[in-house]
Amino acid sequence: MTKPKRTIINSLLFVTTCLAPMVFFPMNANAQFVKAADRASAMKQHPQVVEEFGGAIEGPLGVYVSTIGEKTAKVANLGGQCKFTVLNSDVVNAFAVPGCYIYVTRGLLTIMNSEDELAAVLGHEIGHIEGKHSLKRQQKSTWATIGAIAVGIATKNQDIMNTAGQLAQVYTLSYSREQEHQSDDFGVKHLQANKYNLFAASDVMAALGAQETLDARVSSREARQIPTWARSHPVTSERVARTSAAATKAGATRTSPPKIITPFFNVINGLRVGDDPEQGIINGRVFAHPTMKITFEAPSGFSLTNSPQAVQIQSSSGISAQFTGGGALNNESLENYAKRVIKATIGQANAQIGTPRASTVNNLPAVSLLARAQSQSGKLVDIGVFAYNINGKAFNFTIIGPAGGLEASYPMTQSMRILSDAEAAKVRGRKIEIVSVSKNDTVESLAARMAYSDYQVERFKMINAITSDRALVVGEKLKIVTFDNIKK
């Protein structure tokens, strides 16, 4: 979580479930043209999209992705008309915006194992542009209202809240099953035209499914709380089988043409894994921000998900919350700040708002404020705002749950405290490290080097797409995840 600046944009939501025949289309010699209005709109919104997803990763990695993207765009007859951006987000996602602005997150790159897989993902997203799916889509807003309101309140910017719904309409799209399958077709066609291994399309889908399964297992839940590429482009066994069958039909094998691994591994070596320390680090149920020097711990049964704007918090008992803030209080009292947050959260709903209660939490001035409101379905819900003055800046939890059911979250609100300099210095991020297998290496020995306290073998296998107990090959390149060095 960094200091919020504008809004929160949810990832794209796409739906596809059915099995359809794979068709290879002949290349169209006539170039396609991106509409000037779409490109102008995408160009205008691009800076905000980048900001919402933690910034852009440029340098060698950005150049590499753009190069592969342009190579793919050319065979799609869209050469020179697309922009490719790597987003500094751990959310496993990729999406295309009308105007041919294509985005891929570092989170998705970390589970890929070849240039071919990168080309498959970019080819699929370009396929949505090539198929003009944006002209036929059904728009559906999934804006996280509480997130938008909290950010708007924290920055005292009413325009942010007014704009939130409009932006959600732009970036939240729903493609039909037919359109998704057509993009799969386009993606495999582009792989074939550029002489990539056609199995890369099914391999990256399998990797997405494996990542989602492990992520759910680690978090003890059934599905990720925020949208991911695996959720927005559902990875079914039929879809994996479909693209795999198409690769076989086209004459490809697992080894021919050989996947392009070394250049891809060279550019992702050292790539951030998980949270960026500049946005705070989640370690299990603990959130720590080394720059802001704050930390809190969620109770057992709660899961945390970080983003540049807020920490999203979810419990198995139906409590939803987020932690955000960082704006200067200036001359505003913490009580008035809490009132503004809760009133904006409630909006026009019928509600009973209690009286702010001042207290001290771990030597921090704090205010709690509760309200009970009636949802659109008629159910009563409780809303709690727990605000803190940390060195003149306001931070807060906004918590929503069943009436009378917020108590389970209270230990979290009482755990907020300031990190010592020594503690802040120990908050480290993780990164990809490419290693060569030596004679005595095993899955277990390499997994033991992973910078995690749990599921080391499972995590190692997932990021390397190892699905069986095969022997490692001396000299082969594999990925491990290590800690960053502590800055002195």
N, C-alpha and C positions, 0 to 999 in steps of 0.2 A: 504494500500500500504506500503510495506516495501522496503528497498533498494534492487533493482533488483540484482540477482546474476547470473542467467543462462538464461532460456528461458521461454516462456509461452506455455503451452500445452493446447489446447482446449479439452473439454470433448468429450466423445464418441458420435457419431451420429448414431442412429439406426432407422430403418423405419419399421413400422408394422401398417396395417390398416384393414386387412380382418378378417372375423369371420371363425373359423375352429372348428371342434369338439374336445372336450377335451378327451384325452385318458390317462388312467392310465396304466403304464407299470409295469410288474413284476420286482422285484428287481433282478439285475444281481449279481450272487454270485461271479463272477470273478472281481477282482479289476482292475480298470483302472490305467494307468500309464501316468503321465505327461512327455512329452518329455524332455530329459535332456537339449537339446539345447534351448527349450522354457524357461525352468526354469532358465538357466544360463543368458539368455537375460533379463528376468524379474528381476532377482536379480541385474543385473548390472544397470538397469534403475531405480530400486526402489528408491534409495536415491534422484534422481532428481524429480521423480514424487511426492514424499513426499514434497520436497522443493517447487515445483511449486504450490502445493495446501496448502501452509501455515504451513507445518509441520505435524507431527503425534501426535495424542492424545493417550497417553499410560495410565498407571495406571489402576485403577479398570475398567474404561470404555473400554479401549483397551483389557484387559483380558476377559471381559464379551463378547464382540463382537467376539473375537477369539474363545472363548468356544462354542458359538452358531454356529459359522461358521464351526468349526471342527465337531461338532455334525451333521451338515448338510452334510459336506463332506463325513463323514463315510457312511451315507446311500446312497450317490452317488458313493460309491466304490472308493473314492478319499482320504480316511483317511490318515492324515500325510503328504499330498503332497501339501497343499494349505497354503497360508499366507494371513492373514486378517489384514487390517489396517484402522483405523479411521483417516480421514484427517481433519485438522483444517480449514475447508472451509465452508462458509455459502451457497455456491452453492448447491442446492438440487440435489445430484448426487450419483450414484453408478456405478461401472464398473469393468469388469474382464479383465485382461491382460493374453494372452497366457503364460502358465507357472503356472497357477492357483494362481495368485496374485489378490486378491479381495480387492477392495477399497469401502468404504462408507464414506460420509461426515457427519460432525456434523449437517449440514443444513438439511439433510434427516432424521437424528435421531430425530430432534426436532419436526417433524410433525408425528412421529410414536407414538402409544399409547399402545404397548404391545411387549413382546418378540416374540410373534407369527408373528407380522408384520415384525420385524427384520429378523426372520427366513425365511419369504416369500421372502424378497428382496435378502438375501444371497443365498437362494435356486435358485432363478431365475438366478443370476449371475453365480453360480456354474453350472447351466444348460447349459450355453454357453460353459463352459469347457467340461462338460460331453458329450455334443452333438458334440464336436470337430468342433464347428462353425468357429473357427479361421482359420481352414484349408480350409474353403470354402468361406470365406468372400470376399467381394469386398472392397478393400481399397480405401479411398477417402480422399485427403488432404483438410482440412479446416483451415489450419494455418492462424492465424491473422498476415499477413505480416507486417503491420505497427507496431504491438506490438513487434514482434521479432526484427525488425530493431531498434526500439527505445531502447529496452533493450540492444541490442548489442552495440549501439552507447554510451549509458550511461556508459557501463562498458568497452568500448574500446576493445571489444573482438570480432574479426572477426569470430572466431570459433563458437561463439554463433549463428550468423546469418547463417553460413553454415550448422550448425547442425539442425536448426529449422525445415526445411522441412522434414528431415529424421525422426525426432521424431514424427512429425505429422502423417507420414505414419504408424508408429508403433501404435500410440494410438487413431487414428481416424478410426473407423471401421464402416462398414455398414452391418448389418445383414438382411437377407431376412425375409419376412413375416412368412414363414414357420419356420425358425429358431427361431424367436421371440416367436411364439406360442408353439414351442417345449420346449423352456425354461420356458414358463408359465406352461406347463404340468409337466416338471421336478420339478419346484418349488412347485406346489401343491402336487405332489407325495411325495416330501421330508417332507412337513408339515404333511401329513398323516402318514408317517413312524415314525415320531418323536412325534406323538400324539398331535400336535398343532391344533388349531382351523383353519379349512380349509378356513373360510371366511376371514382370515387375508390377503390372496392374493388379493381379490377384495377390501378389506377395505383400504389397503395401496395404491392401484391404485386410489381409490376414493379420498384419502387424497392428493395425488399428484395433481390430477385435481383441487381440491379445493384450494390448495396452489397456483397453477399457475393462477387460475382465480382471486384470491384475490390480488396476486402480480401485475398482470396486471392492476387491478382496482386502486390499491394504486398509481401505477406509471403512470396512465392515458395513457396506451398503450395497444396494442393488444397481444403482446408476449414478453417474456423476451429477453433481448438483448444478453445474453450469454447462451450457451447450459445448459440445466438442464436434470435431469432424466426424467421429464415429457415431455420434448421436444425430448430427444434422444430415449425414449421408449414411443411413443405417447399413451396417456391414452384415449381411445375411450370408449363411453358408451357400445359398443358391447363387448369390451375386459373385462370391469368390469362385465358385465352381464355373460359373458362366464365363468369366474372363479367362480362367485357366483353360477351359475347353477351346475358347477362341484362339488362344496362343498355340495350342497343340494343332488345331486345324490349319493354322497358317504356316505350320512347319517348324515352329520354334521348339527348342528344348530348354531344360533348366541351365544348360551350359553353353548353348549356342543360339544367338551370339553371346559371348561372355559378358557378364555384367561389368559395368565400369565402376570400380570400387575405390581405387587409390585417390583419384582427384577429389571425390566426394568426401572421403575420410580426411583428406588433407585440410579441407576448408571447415569441417565441423570439429576438428581437433581443438579442444579448449572452449567449445561452445557451452554457454551457461545451461545448466540443467536445473529445473525447479525454479524457485523464486529468485529474483534478482535482489541482492542485499539492499539496493537503493529503493526497493519497494517493500522491504521487510521480508523476513524468512519465517515460514511455517515449519515447525518440527513436531510432528504429531499433533497434539492439541495445544501447543504453545506457539504464540506469535511474538516475534521480537523484531524490532526495527533499530538497527545499529546507529542510524543517523539521527532519528528522532529520540533515540534512547528510551523507548517505552516497550513494555511487554505485558502480556496477559495470558492466562491459561483457561481453556474451556473445560467444562466438567466431562467426565466419562460419558460416552454416548453422543457427544457433539463432534462434528467434523468442520474443519476450516478450509476455505478456499480463498486464495489471495488474488487480487487484481490491482492495477495501478491506482484505482480510486478507493477501494474498500476491501475489507475482509468480510467475506460472506460466511455466515455461521448457520449450521443446520443441526437439529437434533432428531432422533428417531421418534420423539414424542410429539412432534408437530410444531416445535418452536423454531421460528426463523428470525435471524438477526443479522445485522451488519455493524461493523466498526469502521468509523470514518472520522474525518476532521483534519485539523491542522491549520485552520484559518485563525487569524488574529482576532481576539475578543475586542481589542481596542477598549472603548469605554463601556461596552455592554456587559451587564452582569451575567453570570452563569445561569441564574434563574430565568432571565429573559431568553437566553439562548435555548434552554431546554423547552420553554414554552413555544418558541417559534418552531422548533423541530417537531414537537408532538402535534401542534395544530396543523402544520403543513402535511404531516403524515396522515392525519385523520381526514383532512380535506373537508368535504361537505357531509360526511357521514354523521349520523346522530351519535353523540358521545357525551360521556360524563368525564370531565377532566379533574383530577385531584389537585392537591396543593403541593408545590415543589418542596422537597425536603433537603436541606443542606446537611452535608456531613464531610468527613475527611476519610479518604481511602489511601492508606499507605503514605500519609503526609501530603496527599494531593487534595485540594479543594474539590468537592464533588457535589452534584445535585441530582436527585432522582425524582422522576415525575411519571405517574401512572395514569392511564385513561382506559375506559371501557367503551367500546363502540360496537355498533351493529353492522355486520357485513351485508353485502347485497343479497346473500342467501338467507339472511335473517338470523344467522348465528352470532352470538356475542363473542367478541375477541378482546383481549387485553393488549394494550400497547404500552411499552415502557421505554423511557428515554433516561439513560444514565450518562450524565455529562461530567467532564473533568476539565479543570484549568491546569494545563501543564506549561509552565513558563510563559503564561500570557496567551496561549493558544488553546482553542476549544477542540476537544475530542469527545466522541460519544458512541455508545451502543444504542441502536434502535432495535427493540425486540418486540416481536408479535407472536402471539400464541393463543391457545384456547383460554376462555375466561377462567381465571383462577389457576392457570397452569404455567405461569412464568417463573415460579419459585426455583425450578431446576437450573435456571440460568443465572441466578443471583451470585453463586460463588465466582463466576467469571467476572462479574462487574466489580467484585471486591478484590480481584487479583491484579487489577491494573496497578502498575508501579513503574518507577523510573529505573532504567538499567544503570549499573555503575560503569565507569569507563572500562574496567577490566572485563565485565560481562559483554559490553558492546563490542569490544575488540575480538571476542571469541565467536561472534555471530558470523559464520562463514557460508558462502554459497557453494554450490557444487558445479562441476564441469565435466564434459566429456574428455576422456583421455584415450587415444588410440594406442594399443599395445600389440606387439608381435608375439605370437605364441612360441614359447620355448619348449625344449624337450620334456621338461618335467611338469609343465603346466597342465592343469585339469580345469574343468568347469568349476569345481569347488574351490580350487586355489585362487583362480582369478576372481571368482565371486566374493571371496573373503576380502578382496581389496576394494570392494564397492563401499562408498561412503554412506552406508545405511546401517542401522542397528537391527533391521528386520528384513525378511524376504530377500536376502542377498542373492541367493541362487536364482530365485524366480525373476528378480529384476535383471540380473545379468543375462539370463536366457531370453527374456522379452526384448531387450534393446538390441540383441544380436540375432533375433529370429531363430533361435535354437529351439526346435520343437521336439527333439528326441534326445536320447542319451548317446549321441554320436561322439566318437573320439575327436579331440581337437587336432588340427593339422599344424605341424611345426611350420612356423613362418607366416601363417595366416594372420590377417589383421582383424582385431576385435575391439569392441568398445567396453570400457569400464567407466564408472563415475567416481570421481575423486573430489576431495575438498579443495577449495582455494587455499592458498597459503595465508596465514594470518598476517595482516599488515602491521608493521612495526612503526 
